[in-house]
Amino acid sequence: MDIISHLTRTVSPAVLGDDRSPAKKSLLEQFYAIFAARLADKDTYGQFANEDVARDDQGFYDRVWTDETQRDRISRELAGAHNVDATAARGLVVMAAPLAYHEIKSLAGTTPVPQFLNDNLASYQHHIPAWATSVAPAGTIAAASTGNRISDTVSTAPLQREEENSGSFMKALLPIIGLIILGALAWALLRGCQENPEPIATPIATEEQVAEGDNQMAVAADIEPASLRIATGDTANTLYACRINVGDEALQTNVMNALNTTFGDEANKCRADVDDSFATDMPAAAQLASILPLIKNVPNASMLIKGNEIVVNAPDAAALDQLVSDLQAVAPAMTVTAEEPLDLQAEIDDSLTASQAAVDKLGENPDPRDVARALSLQVVNFAVDQEIIPDANKAILNRAVEIMEQVPDMKLVIIGHTDKTADAAYNMKLSQERAQSMKDYMVSKGADASKLMTKGMGETDPIADNSTEQGRFRNRRIEFMVYDESAMANDGTVISDNALNPDMNPLDSNNDDLLPDGDDPSRGTALDPKTNTQ
């Protein structure tokens, strides 16, 4: 577990607010490591282990380091190392200490905090500077100084002087070595001046260069934050929709455990996309046990947790205001806001920009899953009761056809969805017609029809509530998925090009469907055995 990364995502925004200073962010990262090392000491932690430490307890820092001399050194050294005013540095660490303490306790769970921090020492010890020997347990500093990371302090080890006789020989060679180097440089310069030189590769940024960037972006800048989107039903305590995007199964398990604890069997409605294009940590993961019960108690509410933000909505204004307040109280390091009123054109424009950018980044021989995700980013704003594709989407679909020609083995499923404002049967038909319209257009531009399947899901597979304008807008969508017959057969899902086949229609009167039923309590979990052979 990367403790420093977690604290940087959760605590730093709460401490810094709108101040995006890279120097202050770096200062806090180093403080978190020193702070964690201090809490790893059982005697130190035992002094306040039974205290009810408030998240805004400005005196907590003084109780962690009772020696004023140590406190002064921490602020002075951190200020000097990161070129920050000493008074400002003191204010940052005082504010960060109680927030970081609560986050670390949440991460530790039932494990004693000192044990948890010692077990995970490797995740933060390389952030601890050598000067911290007087303010943190010596064992952590020793471990840090023996690692591969070069310390940000000057080594105190004496310089080793070579014997004079061997040094004299090396001195004699220096002029020859210099001539060789000059010759190599001249040859390289001539090569660089050719009329048609080879393309120059983009230089790889060093860790120091990346750290000095305006936003201290990670080298893997294309990683999307992990996210959780849920919506509650018409009555409290029910889960209406649930989507999870995470970078590994460990995070998926953590999120699902929290959902199962809160919603029980209702959590089985969740669909997870586990892929390395998403982050492997979620800043709010440690608070899900407190967050989820709050949203559960509000009917027709929706919530998106992504990065350091929580965005919520509900049709009742008073309930929404209370939900925002309650969520901010249990997750003070997160930014909690009510969803903005729907700006339809802005949503469409932003989605097309995002989809086009994602398509442009695919490169040669892309992963079909990345293609499907990129195409699914676009909003296809069909006119009411119509299946005519807007002109704004055609450029992206044209590019999709070109990509499919470059990746001949790729097969895609186009899935249409609606909101819940019309009759269920009508919505099913409309969603299928819209998906088919997308396919027909792509085929008209040269796509192989046999490599495009369609499916209409109507209102049966929502991703948001159907009680707000924003929720209905998000439910009206076109999704692309990779068609993998063997994988879909293994998980009980088969997509067919004929959405009205009696064995595939979620609205027919029987229960032999391979997709979730809208007509029976099992929602497609109790399947006719013969469906496995179709």
N, C-alpha and C positions, 0 to 999 in steps of 0.2 A: 504493500500500500504506500503510495507517495503522499506522505502526510503534508509536506510543504506545499505541494501542488494543490491539495485540497484546501488548505488554509488560505492560500493565495486566491483561490476562486471564491471562497465563502466569506472570509473575514476582511481581506484587504478592501473590497468595495465598500463595506460598511464603515471602515476606518477612514478611507480616503475621500469618499463621496465623489464629487465631480473632479477632484484633483487626479489627473492621470499621469502624474510625474513618474517616469521610469525609475528615477533615483529613490523615491520614497517606496515604491513597490519592491525594489531590490532590498532596501533597508529592512522592510517588514519580513521578507523571506528569510533574511539572516537572523532576525530577532526570533522568528518562529522556531528556528533550529536551536538557538540558545535556550529559549523558553521550554521546548520539549525536553532538552537534555536536563534542565533543572527539575522538571516534573518527574523525570525518570528516577530521581533520587527518592527512595522511600521515605526517608526522614523529612525531607522538604515537603513532599506531598502530604505526609501525615499531619502536618501542621494545620491544614485547612481542608482535609479530605471530607470532613463531616459538616463543613460550612455550606450554607445555601448562598452561593456566590451569585450576585446579580450580574446581568450582562453589562450593566453600566457602572459597575463597582470600580470607581476611580482609585480606591485605596488597595485594590487587590494586588497590583504590581508591587506595592511596598511590602506586602505580606509574603510575596514569593521571594523577594530579595530584601531582607530586613536590614542589611548593612547599607547605609547611605553611600559609602564609598563605592560599593559594587554597583549601585544604581547609577551613580554619576559616571562611572567608567563605561557602563553599557551605552548610555546615551552619548557620551563623548566619542567613544570609538566608532559607534555606528554612524554618528554625524560626520566624522572625519572620513570614514571609508566611502561614504556615499554622497559627500559634498552637500550635506543638509544642515541647516541651522541646529545647534545643539538643543535649544529650547523646543523647536519643532519636533526633533527626534524623540525627546522625552515625552511629549504629548502623544505622539503616535504609539509608542510602546505601552504607555499607560492605558490608552483606549483599547489597544489590541489584546492585551493580556486576558481580561475576563472573557472576551469573545472567543479567543483561541482556546481557552480552558474548556469552555462548554463544547466546542467542536471536537476537541480531543477526547473528552469524556463520551461524547456520542459515538465517535469512531471506535473507542475501546469497548463499548457495550458492557457486557457482564465481566469482561476481563479487567483486573485492577489496572489503573492507569500506568503506574510505574512498570508493571510487567509488559503491558502493551507497548509502551515506548521503548523499552529495552529490546523487546522482540523485533521491533521495526527500526532499530537504530540505523541500519544501513540506508534507510530511505531519507534520512536527514543529516547524518553525521558529516557528510562532505560540505554542508553549508556552514558548519561551525568554524569560525576563525580561530587561529592559534592564540590570539590574545585573550580568548574567553576562558583560559585555564583557571582564572581566579574567580569566575562567576558561575561555572558549570562543573559537574562531576568530571574528575580528571580522566576517567576511563573513556568517556565519549570523545574528549579532545585527542587522546592518544590514538584512538581508532581513526579519527578523522585525519590526523596528520600522517598516518601511514598509508593512506589511500593514494590513488593515482592523480587526484586533483592537485594542481599546484596551488599552494597557499597564497592568499592575498597579502601575506606579510613577508618580510625579508627573513630568510633562514638565518638562524643564529649559529649554525654549524660553521666552524672555522674553515677558511679556504685552504685546500691542500696544495702545497707548493711542490712542483716537480723537481727532481734532482737536477743539478746544473749540467751534468754531462749529457743526459738525454735531451735536455732543453736546448743545448747548443746545436745538436744535430737537427732538431726541428727548425731552429732559427735559420739554418743554412738552406733548408728546403723551402722556406716561405716565399722567396722571390720566384722560384720555379712554379710553385703552386699558383701564385698570383698571375703569372703569364698564361697558364693553362686556363684559368677562370676567365681572363680577359678574352682569350681566343674563343672560348665557348659562347660568351656573351655576344661577341661580334658575329659569330655564325648564326646565332638565334635571331639577331637583329636583321641580318640579310634575309633569312627565311621569312621574317615577318613583313618584308617589303616586297615580296613577289606580287605580280599583277593579280593573280587569282589565288589568294591564300585560302587555306582551309578555314571553315567557320570556327570562330572562337567560342568555346563553351562558356556558359554562364558560371561565374565563380561561385563556389560554395561558401556560404557565410560561416564564419567561425562562431563558436559559442559566445565569444566576447562581442562580436559584431551584432549578433542577434539580440543579446542582452541590452545593447546600447540603442536599439531601434526605438522609435517613438512609442510603440505599443508593446515592446518586449514580446513580439509574436514568437511562437514556437516555430522551429524549422518546418515541421509538418503543418503548415498553415491551412491546409485544405480540410483538416479534420473538423467535422461538424460537432457541436456540443450534443451530448446525449440528451434525450428528451422523453417526457411522459405527457401524453394528452389524454384526459379522461372527461367524461360527462356523466352526470347522474340522471336518473329517470324521473318520471312524473311524481313519484312519491320518494320521500327521503329513504336513505339506506339502500338504494338500488343503483347498480352500475349500468349505464346505458351504452357507453362507448369507451374504448380503451386502446391506445396505441403506444408502443414503446420503441424507441430507437436508441440502441446502445452498441458499444464497441466490443463487448465480450460477454460470455455467458455468466461470468461471475457477477457483473453488474445487473444483468437480466435477472439472475436469481435473487439478488438483494431487493430489487424493485418488486418482483413478483411476490416475495415473502411478505413485504409490507402490504401489498394489495390483498393478498390472501388473508392476512390478519384482520384487515379492515372490512373487506367485502365478502369474505368467505368464498363460496362456490361461484359467486358472481364474477370473480376475478378471472374465471375461465374464458370470459369474453375477450380478454386482452390478446392482441396480436403483436408480436415482437419482431422487429427487424434487427438482427444481430450482424454487424458488419464492421470491418476495421476502418470504414470511412467515418464512423462515429467515435466520440471520446469514450474512454473506458472508466471515467469517473463522472459522477453527477453531484454537484455541490450540495443539492438539497437531499441527497440520499439518506443522510444520517437523521434528518428531521421528518422523513415520510411517515413515521409512526405517529407524529403529532399533526402533520399536515392533512393526511387523508381523512381522518375522522371529521375534520371541519368541513371539507367539501361534501362528504357523505351526507351530512345533515341538512344540506340545502337542495331542495328539488330543482331539477332542470338547470343545474349549474354546470359550468365547464371550466376546466383548468388546464393550462399549458405550463409545464416546468421545463425550461430550456436554459442551459448555462446558469447565469446568476439571476435569472428573472422568473417570476411567477406571474402569469396573466390569467385573470379569472373573469367570469361573466355569469350573470343570473338575471332572469326577467324581473325580479323584485328588487327595486333600487335600494331599499333599506337593508334587505338581506345581503346584497352585494357589498354595500359599504361595511357592514359588520364583518363579512367574510374577509375583505381586504385587511381590516384592522386585526382580526384574529390571526390571520396567516402571518402578518408582519411581526406579531408578538412571539409566535413560536419559531419563526425563521428570520431573526433580525438581520442576518448577513445577506439575505436575499432582497431583491427589489421586487415588491409586490404591487401590482397595479390592476385596475379594472380595464377590461378591454375597451379600446377606443370605438366610437361609432363607426359603422362600416363606410369606408370610402371605396366604392366599387371600382372606379377607374384606376385609382392608385394601386389597389390590390391586383388588378389585371396587369397593369404595366410592370409592377414589381415582379410578379410571377413570371412574365415573359422574359424579363431581363435575367432573372435567376436561372430559368430553364435554358436560355440561350448560352449563358456563361458556362453552365454545367456541361452542355453539349460541346461547346468549344474546347473544354478541358479534357475531353475523353481521349484524344490522341488516337494512335493506330491500334487496331485490334483490341478494342476496349472490352472490359468485363460486361457481359449483358446486363448484369444487375445494376451497374452504374448507368447504363443506357436507359433502363427502365426508370430509375430514380430521376434522372435528368428530365426525361419526357413528362414525368408525373408532376414536376414542379409547376408546370404551366396551368393557368386557369383557362378553361375553354368556356367562354361565356355565351352559351347558347341562348337564343331568344326564347321567351316563354313558349312552351309546348312545341318547340322546333328542334330539328336535328341538323340544321345547316351550320357548318363550321365557320366561325368568324375568320375573316381574312388575316387578322393579326396572328393567328396560330399557324398559318400555312407554311411560313418560312421554317419554323421548327420541325414541322412534319416532313417537309422536303428534305431537310438535313437528316432526319431519322431514316428516310428511305435510302439515302446515300450510305449511311452507317450500316444498315442491314445488308447492303450489297457488299460491303467490305468484310462483314462477319457472316459468312454464308450459313453457319450452323445455328445462328441465333433465331429463336422463335419467341414472339411476344404475344401476350394476352392483353387486349384492350377492354377495360372494365368500366361500365357506366354506372353512376350512382345518382340518386335524386334525394331531395329532402322529403318531408312527410306531409306536404300541404295538399296533396291530391289523393285519389283512391289508390290503394296499394297495387292493384292489378294494372291500373293505368301507368303508375310510376315504373313498374317492372317493364312494361312495353316501351315506354319512352326511353328508359336507360339503355335498353338493348338497341333501339334505333339509333341513339347517339353514338354508342360504341361502334355499331356497324357503319355509320357515316364516316367515322374516323378511319376505319379500315378501308372503306371504298375509296376515300380520297388518296390514301397512301398507295393503294394498288394502282390507281389511275396515274400515279407518278412513277410507277415502275416497281413497286414492292411485290414480292412473291406472295400471292394470296394464301398459299399453303403454310406460310410462316407467320401469319397473323390470325389469331383467334379472337373472338369477342364474347363478352358476357354482360348481361344486364342484371344488376343487383337491386335496382329500384331503391327502396328506402330501408332495405334489410341490413345494411352494413354501414352504419353511421360512424363518423369520427368526432362529432360534436353534438351539442344539444339541438333540438328542433324547436326550441321555444324563443330563441332570439334571432334577430336578423343575421348576426354574424355567424351563429351556429348553422343556420339553414344554408347560408352561402358556402360554408366549408363542406357541408354534406353533399352539395351539388358539385360533382367532380368527375373527372376522367382519370383513371389510374392505368398505368402500364405495369405489367408483371412479366417476369421471365417464364416461359412455358417449359416446364421440366416434368414430363409425364411420370417418370419414375418417382421423383421426389414428391409430386403431388399425390400420387397413389399411396405413398407411404404415410402421408399425414392426413389422408382421408379427403383430399380436395382434388377434384378433376375439373378442369375448365373445358367446356365444349364450345364449338362454334355455333351450336344450335341451342340457344338459351331456352327455347320453349319445348324442348324434348321432355316428355312426361317424367323421365328419370332424372332430369336436371332442374326442374322448375320448382323453386322454393315456395311457390304459392299453390301448388296443386293439392289435392285432398289426401294424397298418400304420403308416406314417410320413407321413400326410397331415394331421397335426394342426397347428392354428394356435397352440396353447399348448405349453409345454415338455413333451416326452415323458418318461415314466418307463420306456419299454420299449426305447429304442434309444440308442446311444452319443452321437448328435448332440443329444439332448435337444430335438428340434424345430427345430434349425437347418437341417436339410436337408428342405425342405418340398416336397410334391408341387406342381408348377406350377399345377394346377387350383384349389388353395386360394386363389389370388389373385383368382379370379373368383367365388368364392362370397359 
